[in-house]
Amino acid sequence: MSQNPDQSQDGTPGSGEQRDHAAHKAPKDRKRGLGAWLREVLTIVVIALLLSFLIKTFLFRAFYIPSGSMEETLEINDRIFVNLLVPEPIDLNRGDVVVFKDTKGWLPETVAKESNPVRDALTFVGLLPDESQQHLVKRVIGTEGDHVVCCDADGRITVNGEPLDEPYLYPGAAPSDIPFDVVVPEGKVWVMGDHRNASADSREHQNGEGGGFVDVDDIEGKAVVTAWPLNRIGGVSSYEEVFKDIPAPTENSGQ
């Protein structure tokens, strides 16, 4: 009795039928493989966007630098990341470079930019800096209770009687050409730009709303890193050594 070449001796399908079955099955396997790959990529993208949104909401946020008031620490067109955990739960300190909302009208009104869905979406999840709101970036010189004065006999700013040697100042800029003598109220800070000749900071607004002081509640966070352009990537220093010898404010520090 002859044997069918496509069957084995025990009656199971032979090599010819297996080849037909495998050829029929291969396109389905490829489709299933492509679908699984697309689902995996989509899952990764969704998770990445969700993480970016959560980071932007609770940890870090990107901002764009439009002016030279903080040169050379921050340059025009820099993109920075701000730690949103400052001033709470992490303490705010003298020397910190902070971004704050312009609730006192320090900036002129700007023309709203035309809406762009892609840009708006990337801004929403935190991949692009938010340029829709008015913000400023300055360095904290005095905190609650501090007596900040310009200037001593050597032209230096003093805080609670201690003179500051400020290495972050723009080359050639004086500590201040505007005299002032202030005591920082509760819940406020006194801020100044590093490029003092090009910064309309607390000094310029002493006679305006709030006396030139910035509400701590208006502070979005502390600048920690310059992320763009690539040749400027690096940390944003608070220069703790400049402020380490400043004594604590006293009740009569304003006298």
C-alpha positions as CSV (number, residue, x, y, z in Angstrom):
1,M,0.0,0.0,0.0
2,S,1.5,3.3,-1.1
3,Q,1.8,6.3,1.3
4,N,0.6,9.8,0.6
5,P,3.7,11.9,0.4
6,D,1.9,14.6,2.4
7,Q,1.1,12.3,5.3
8,S,3.3,10.7,7.8
9,Q,2.9,7.0,8.7
10,D,0.7,7.8,11.7
11,G,-1.7,9.9,9.6
12,T,-0.7,13.4,10.7
13,P,-0.3,16.1,8.1
14,G,3.0,15.9,6.2
15,S,5.4,18.5,5.0
16,G,3.4,19.7,2.1
17,E,0.3,20.6,4.1
18,Q,2.5,22.2,6.8
19,R,4.0,24.5,4.2
20,D,0.6,25.5,3.0
21,H,-0.6,26.2,6.6
22,A,2.5,28.2,7.4
23,A,2.2,30.3,4.3
24,H,-1.4,31.1,5.2
25,K,-0.6,31.9,8.8
26,A,2.4,34.2,8.1
27,P,0.5,37.3,6.9
28,K,-1.8,37.1,10.0
29,D,1.2,36.8,12.3
30,R,2.8,39.9,10.6
31,K,-0.4,41.9,11.0
32,R,-0.7,40.9,14.7
33,G,3.0,41.8,15.2
34,L,2.5,45.2,13.6
35,G,-0.6,45.9,15.7
36,A,1.2,44.9,18.9
37,W,4.2,47.2,18.0
38,L,1.9,50.1,17.3
39,R,0.0,49.6,20.6
40,E,3.4,49.5,22.4
41,V,4.6,52.7,20.8
42,L,1.2,54.4,21.5
43,T,1.4,53.3,25.1
44,I,4.9,54.7,25.5
45,V,3.9,58.0,23.9
46,V,0.9,58.3,26.2
47,I,2.9,57.5,29.3
48,A,5.7,60.0,28.3
49,L,3.1,62.8,27.7
50,L,1.4,62.0,31.0
51,L,4.8,62.0,32.9
52,S,5.7,65.3,31.1
53,F,2.4,66.8,32.2
54,L,2.8,65.7,35.8
55,I,6.4,66.9,35.9
56,K,5.3,70.3,34.5
57,T,2.4,70.5,37.0
58,F,4.2,69.4,40.1
59,L,8.0,69.5,39.7
60,F,9.5,71.5,36.8
61,R,8.2,74.0,34.2
62,A,9.9,75.5,31.2
63,F,10.2,79.3,30.7
64,Y,11.6,81.5,28.0
65,I,13.9,84.5,28.7
66,P,12.8,87.5,26.5
67,S,15.1,90.2,27.9
68,G,18.7,90.9,29.0
69,S,17.9,91.8,32.6
70,M,19.6,88.7,34.0
71,E,22.7,88.8,31.7
72,E,25.1,87.1,31.8
73,T,23.5,84.5,34.1
74,L,20.6,84.2,31.6
75,E,20.7,85.4,28.0
76,I,18.0,86.5,25.7
77,N,16.2,83.4,24.1
78,D,17.4,81.0,26.8
79,R,15.0,78.3,27.9
80,I,15.1,77.5,31.6
81,F,13.6,74.9,33.8
82,V,12.1,76.1,37.1
83,N,11.8,74.0,40.3
84,L,8.1,74.3,41.3
85,L,8.8,73.0,44.8
86,V,10.3,76.4,45.7
87,P,9.1,78.3,47.8
88,E,7.1,75.5,49.1
89,P,7.8,72.9,50.4
90,I,11.5,73.8,49.7
91,D,12.6,77.1,51.3
92,L,13.3,80.2,49.3
93,N,16.8,81.7,50.0
94,R,18.7,84.9,49.2
95,G,20.5,84.5,45.9
96,D,17.9,82.2,44.3
97,V,16.9,83.2,40.7
98,V,13.1,83.1,40.7
99,V,10.3,83.3,38.1
100,F,7.2,85.2,39.3
101,K,3.9,86.3,38.0
102,D,3.6,90.0,37.1
103,T,0.6,90.8,39.3
104,K,1.9,94.4,40.0
105,G,2.0,95.5,36.3
106,W,5.7,95.8,36.0
107,L,5.6,94.7,32.3
108,P,3.8,96.4,29.5
109,E,0.8,94.8,27.9
110,T,1.6,92.3,25.2
111,V,-0.3,91.3,22.1
112,A,-1.8,87.8,22.3
113,K,-0.1,85.4,19.9
114,E,-2.2,83.6,17.3
115,S,-3.3,80.2,18.5
116,N,-1.4,77.2,17.2
117,P,-2.9,73.8,18.2
118,V,0.4,71.9,18.0
119,R,2.3,74.6,20.1
120,D,-0.6,74.8,22.5
121,A,-0.6,71.0,23.0
122,L,3.2,70.9,23.6
123,T,3.0,73.8,26.0
124,F,0.1,72.1,27.9
125,V,2.2,69.0,28.5
126,G,5.3,71.0,29.4
127,L,7.5,70.3,26.3
128,L,7.5,74.0,25.3
129,P,7.7,77.1,27.6
130,D,4.5,78.9,28.3
131,E,4.6,82.4,26.7
132,S,0.9,83.2,27.2
133,Q,1.3,84.7,30.7
134,Q,3.3,87.7,32.0
135,H,6.3,86.5,34.1
136,L,9.6,88.0,35.3
137,V,12.8,86.5,36.4
138,K,15.1,88.1,39.0
139,R,17.5,87.2,41.8
140,V,16.3,87.4,45.4
141,I,18.5,89.8,47.3
142,G,16.4,90.3,50.5
143,T,13.8,88.0,52.2
144,E,11.3,88.7,54.9
145,G,12.6,91.0,57.6
146,D,15.8,91.9,55.8
147,H,17.1,95.5,55.8
148,V,18.5,96.1,52.2
149,V,20.4,99.3,51.5
150,C,22.2,100.9,48.6
151,C,24.8,101.7,49.0
152,D,27.7,101.7,51.5
153,A,30.8,103.8,51.2
154,D,32.3,101.3,48.7
155,G,29.2,101.3,46.5
156,R,28.1,97.9,47.6
157,I,24.6,96.8,48.6
158,T,24.2,95.7,52.2
159,V,21.8,93.3,53.7
160,N,21.3,93.6,57.5
161,G,24.6,95.6,57.5
162,E,26.6,93.0,55.7
163,P,28.0,94.2,52.3
164,L,27.6,91.9,49.2
165,D,30.4,91.2,46.8
166,E,28.4,90.1,43.7
167,P,30.3,88.1,41.1
168,Y,27.1,87.4,39.1
169,L,26.8,91.1,38.1
170,Y,27.0,92.0,34.4
171,P,30.6,93.0,33.6
172,G,31.0,96.7,34.2
173,A,27.6,97.2,35.9
174,A,27.5,98.9,39.3
175,P,25.5,97.2,42.1
176,S,22.9,100.0,41.7
177,D,22.7,103.5,40.4
178,I,19.4,103.9,42.3
179,P,19.6,104.5,46.0
180,F,17.2,102.6,48.3
181,D,16.7,101.8,52.0
182,V,14.0,99.2,52.6
183,V,12.9,96.5,55.1
184,V,11.3,93.5,53.4
185,P,7.7,93.0,54.8
186,E,6.3,89.6,55.8
187,G,5.5,87.4,52.8
188,K,7.6,89.5,50.4
189,V,11.0,89.5,48.8
190,W,13.2,92.2,47.2
191,V,14.5,91.2,43.8
192,M,17.1,92.6,41.4
193,G,18.4,91.6,37.9
194,D,22.0,90.6,37.4
195,H,22.3,93.2,34.6
196,R,21.5,96.1,36.9
197,N,21.6,98.8,34.2
198,A,19.1,96.9,32.1
199,S,16.7,95.6,34.8
200,A,13.5,97.3,35.9
201,D,13.3,95.4,39.2
202,S,12.3,96.2,42.8
203,R,14.3,99.5,42.7
204,E,12.3,100.9,39.8
205,H,9.0,100.2,41.4
206,Q,9.5,101.5,44.9
207,N,6.8,104.1,44.4
208,G,4.4,101.8,42.7
209,E,2.0,99.1,43.9
210,G,3.6,97.0,46.6
211,G,6.6,99.3,47.0
212,G,8.7,97.2,44.7
213,F,8.4,94.0,46.8
214,V,7.3,90.7,45.2
215,D,4.7,88.5,46.9
216,V,6.1,85.1,47.8
217,D,2.7,83.7,46.6
218,D,3.4,85.1,43.1
219,I,6.7,83.1,42.8
220,E,6.3,80.2,40.4
221,G,9.6,78.6,41.3
222,K,13.4,78.7,41.3
223,A,15.4,78.5,38.1
224,V,17.7,75.5,38.3
225,V,19.0,74.8,34.8
226,T,19.4,76.4,31.4
227,A,18.2,73.8,28.9
228,W,18.5,75.6,25.6
229,P,20.4,76.5,23.4
230,L,22.7,73.5,23.6
231,N,25.9,75.6,24.0
232,R,24.4,77.2,27.2
233,I,23.2,74.0,29.0
234,G,24.1,74.2,32.7
235,G,22.9,75.0,36.2
236,V,21.7,78.3,37.4
237,S,23.7,79.2,40.6
238,S,22.2,80.8,43.7
239,Y,25.8,81.9,44.8
240,E,25.2,80.8,48.4
241,E,28.8,81.9,49.3
242,V,27.8,85.6,48.6
243,F,25.0,85.5,51.2
244,K,26.3,83.0,53.8
245,D,27.6,85.6,56.3
246,I,24.5,87.8,56.3
247,P,23.1,87.9,59.9
248,A,19.5,87.1,60.6
249,P,17.2,90.2,60.5
250,T,16.3,91.8,63.8
251,E,13.2,93.7,64.9
252,N,15.1,97.0,64.7
253,S,16.9,96.3,61.4
254,G,15.0,99.1,59.6
255,Q,16.1,101.7,62.1
